[in-house]
């Protein structure tokens, strides 16, 4: 059991590191091809924070673990807002000044509502998966268009912060290719370690694949978001912190749930909709309300309430079987 836990944690760390190196190398190679830095920052780096979830959910679906894939998508969204955003705001209040974020908030809610419509029958189909992936592609296209306009004006705070986060120009293509090779080796090894040992740990604790992914795996796959948000918070870059979580939640819903539906359609645990989806929708709505309030600041009190909400959510998941037995 102890060995399985160690290997599970190690796998999550390797997955996060491999995803980071993949984004690092892709950013350098894209820049060498003449792609504008702002577009790289808003697309490659934006998707990069959700890369662990995408890779792991695809691997789980490929092995027939649909509940695991759904748990990663839903759990990561909840974790990003309650745990990561809450912790960041508690560390240092976040000031939101970018108009881009407020334009993306309605889309996040729209994708979340669509997700509920698809999960309502406890069945994932290829058609539903294609719909979600198409939404992700349209979102990406919209981001590229916005990046083009922002590049012309250079007036948006989020745009400037994203460009500043890119790797320096001194890193060459040779270094990028080496890191790309390292990432392509690490990622499949890490996903296999996670999936194999998560089953062992879940069986020992007596919890389902869905709950295992919702609590433990979602925290591990959110490590890139955690690193980015903490870095942005400490630098006073609230737009980067909030923007990365917003983009990650859109990708988590559209791609992390959409691709497994295409690869491995079929029935899923009914709790994914009856219990977990409604929590995700409620948390997403609260997130939107916080970002749209007049003073546009996420303070320490809000952060503490979000962290408290995370603890309540974990308690609900842990105690849900006992509640059903009453």
Secondary structure, DSSP 8 states (H G I E B T S, - for coil): -HHHHHHHHHHHHHHHHHHHHHHHHHHHHHHHTT--HHHHHHHHHHHHTTHHHHHHHHHHHHTT-HHHHHHHHHHHHHHIIIIIIHHHHHHS-EE---HHHHHHHHHHHHHHHHHHHHHTTTEE-HHHHHHHHHHHHHHHHHHHHHHHHHHHH---HHHHHHHHTS--TTS-HHHHHHHHHHHHHHHHHHHHHHHHHHHHHHHHHT--HHHHIIIIIHHHHTHHHHHHHHHHHHTT-HHHHHHHHHHHHHHIIIIITHHHHHHS-EE--THIIIIIIHHHHHHHHHHHHHHHSTT-EE-HHHHHHHHHHHHHHHHHHHHHHHHHH-
